[in-house]
Amino acid sequence: MIWLYLVIAIAGEVVATTALKASDGFTRLGPAVVVVAGYSVAFYFLALVLRSLPLGVTYAIWSGLGVALVTLIGWLVYDQRLDGAAVLGIGLIVSGVLVLNLFSGTTPH
């Protein structure tokens, strides 16, 4: 169940961050409401996850996958271009998350 909570926390953060771009500096009400709701969901479920998983590992997974997904959405939705260094950096972040989950003894498998 804890991993489902982490997925929900990541999804809430990704939705909120994407809506933050759409809110145009909080000048558009609809996306601004989604920002507040998304971050509320993200932090609530992140707090639940932190009952069971270590802070550093949880934050690395949450922020790492969030960065990768927001970057992908920026590329697909907002036509934001990525150069080779950006793609490499995102790949390293995702690789780090995989190493934490597959090989670290600090997370339950």
C-alpha positions as CSV (number, residue, x, y, z in Angstrom):
1,M,0.0,0.0,0.0
2,I,2.9,2.3,0.7
3,W,4.0,2.2,-2.9
4,L,0.6,3.2,-4.1
5,Y,0.7,6.2,-1.7
6,L,4.0,7.2,-3.2
7,V,2.6,6.9,-6.7
8,I,-0.3,9.1,-5.7
9,A,2.1,11.6,-4.2
10,I,4.1,11.7,-7.3
11,A,1.0,12.0,-9.5
12,G,-0.3,14.9,-7.4
13,E,3.0,16.7,-7.6
14,V,3.2,16.2,-11.4
15,V,-0.3,17.4,-12.0
16,A,0.2,20.4,-9.7
17,T,3.5,21.4,-11.3
18,T,2.1,21.1,-14.8
19,A,-0.9,23.2,-13.7
20,L,1.4,25.8,-12.2
21,K,2.7,26.4,-15.8
22,A,-0.8,26.6,-17.1
23,S,-1.9,29.0,-14.3
24,D,0.2,31.7,-15.9
25,G,1.5,33.1,-12.6
26,F,-1.8,32.3,-10.8
27,T,-3.7,34.6,-13.1
28,R,-5.9,31.8,-14.3
29,L,-8.3,30.5,-11.6
30,G,-8.9,27.0,-12.9
31,P,-5.3,25.9,-13.1
32,A,-4.5,27.7,-9.9
33,V,-7.1,25.6,-8.0
34,V,-5.6,22.5,-9.6
35,V,-2.1,23.6,-8.3
36,V,-3.4,23.9,-4.7
37,A,-5.4,20.7,-4.9
38,G,-2.5,18.7,-6.5
39,Y,0.1,19.8,-4.0
40,S,-2.3,19.1,-1.1
41,V,-2.8,15.6,-2.4
42,A,1.0,15.2,-3.0
43,F,2.0,16.3,0.5
44,Y,-0.7,14.4,2.3
45,F,0.3,11.1,0.6
46,L,4.0,11.9,0.9
47,A,3.5,12.3,4.7
48,L,1.8,8.9,4.8
49,V,4.7,7.3,2.9
50,L,7.2,8.9,5.4
51,R,5.7,6.8,8.2
52,S,7.2,3.7,6.6
53,L,10.1,4.7,4.3
54,P,13.2,6.6,5.1
55,L,13.1,10.4,4.3
56,G,16.1,10.5,2.0
57,V,15.0,7.5,-0.1
58,T,11.4,8.7,-0.3
59,Y,12.4,12.2,-1.3
60,A,14.8,10.9,-3.9
61,I,12.1,8.7,-5.5
62,W,9.4,11.4,-5.3
63,S,11.4,14.2,-6.6
64,G,13.4,12.2,-9.2
65,L,10.4,10.6,-10.8
66,G,8.5,13.9,-10.6
67,V,11.3,15.8,-12.4
68,A,11.4,13.1,-15.1
69,L,7.6,13.1,-15.6
70,V,7.3,16.9,-15.6
71,T,10.1,17.2,-18.1
72,L,8.4,14.7,-20.3
73,I,5.1,16.6,-20.1
74,G,6.9,19.9,-20.8
75,W,8.3,18.3,-23.9
76,L,5.0,16.8,-25.1
77,V,2.5,19.5,-24.0
78,Y,4.5,22.7,-24.0
79,D,6.9,21.8,-26.8
80,Q,9.9,22.5,-24.6
81,R,13.1,21.1,-26.3
82,L,15.7,19.0,-24.5
83,D,19.3,18.8,-25.6
84,G,21.5,15.8,-25.1
85,A,22.8,16.9,-21.7
86,A,19.2,17.3,-20.4
87,V,18.2,13.8,-21.7
88,L,21.4,12.3,-20.1
89,G,20.7,14.1,-16.8
90,I,17.1,12.9,-16.7
91,G,18.3,9.4,-17.5
92,L,20.7,9.5,-14.6
93,I,18.0,10.6,-12.3
94,V,15.7,7.7,-13.3
95,S,18.7,5.3,-13.1
96,G,19.3,6.5,-9.5
97,V,15.7,5.9,-8.6
98,L,16.0,2.4,-10.1
99,V,19.2,1.6,-8.2
100,L,17.6,2.8,-4.9
101,N,14.6,0.6,-5.5
102,L,16.3,-2.5,-6.8
103,F,19.5,-2.7,-4.9
104,S,19.3,-0.6,-1.8
105,G,18.6,-2.3,1.6
106,T,16.9,0.9,2.8
107,T,13.7,0.2,1.0
108,P,11.4,-2.8,1.4
109,H,11.2,-4.9,-1.7
